[in-house]
Amino acid sequence: MNFLKVKNIESSLTGTVYYHLPGLFEFYELYKEFLPLYRKHREYFYDWCEIGSIYGAPSDCIWGGGRTSFGYSDPEEVLDLMREYSISARLTFSNSLLREEHLADKKCNDLCKMFERTSATARPPYIQQPQNGVIVHSDLLLNYLQKNYPDLYLVSSTTKVLTNFQDFLTEVNQEDFRYIVPDFRLNKTFDKLNRMSQHQKDKVEFLCNECCWFGCKDRKTCYESVSRKNLGEPAPEYHCASPDGGDGYRFSKAMENPGFISVDDIQNIYMPMGFSNFKIEGRGLGSALILEFLLYYMTKPEYQIHVREHIYLDNMLDLF
């Protein structure tokens, strides 16, 4: 399928893109500075995008999965910030190796209770809060959450590594999930994506900036290693065998990935096709790099220096 590039498309766009941002707990201090700026100076940012959610989990949650996050912020303070700016908060509980005995974990249950309670409340002047959610991998946890915390919406995690399009489509058609995050290697399968119904497209949340090698065959093993670590189970340290895997995350390298979704791609391809949800990877990468993602994906080029200066000149932030 061929797609024509459109000049100055921002003026002709209809609809809204929703970004799902990383580091709900880990980058609390960054968001505490960024969100007031985003509200006060909305002209700095593309008018076609909004913040759909911010996701994460404290580093010592055994239900946690995906990339390991570090740092901790008080959950009540985190939720207060999300409520103040009417942003959906998501718990990343995508551990793929959970067993029945893990479901009784007090910390994870307390967080679910807190997030569900906040979802169901309104704040003066009676603005209804966006519903909070949980990103899940385990069917065992999915069933447990549906039974015990029905007011939390569910997101199917990219840690399932759904690289077969039919498997991904089956997941999309499950009513259990509000959103499904496919493996990044399905990002450019445009012929198949375009044949989806609008209802199906509304449930897709693309992972934009993955740095992992496109040909990696060990992605599921990597995620399982993180899951074991979160459960406190002994396991050999996983070492990435991908080319340049030892270099760590580089945004410049992610931009060269065949699955990378650029701002131009979002504007010129995905939005016209009817897709509106995009996930930004970044837990464990450091707040300075997260700021670069916020600048690239959300901020108009002529205002990026204003946002960067505001954030970097805040002496209370430890950007690294």
PENOR-V227837 format. One line per field, one symbol per residue. burial: b if it has 16 or more other C-alpha atoms within 10 Angstrom, else e. A space follows every 50 residues. Layout:
burial->???
This chain:
burial->eeeeeeeeeeeeeeeebbbbbbbbbbbbbbbeebbeebeeeeebbebbbb bbbbbbbbbbbbbbbbbbbbeeeebeebbebbbebbbbbbbbbbbbbbee eebeeeebbebbbebbebbeeeeeeeeebbbbbbbbbbeebbeebeeebe bbbbbbbbbbbbeebeebbebbeeeebbbbbbbbbbbbeeeebeeeeeeb bbbbbbbbbbbbbeeeeebbebbbbbbbbbbeeeeeeeebeeeeeeeebe eebbbebebbbeeeebbbbbbebbbbbbbbbbbbbbbbbbbebbbebbbb eeebeebbeebeeeeeeebe
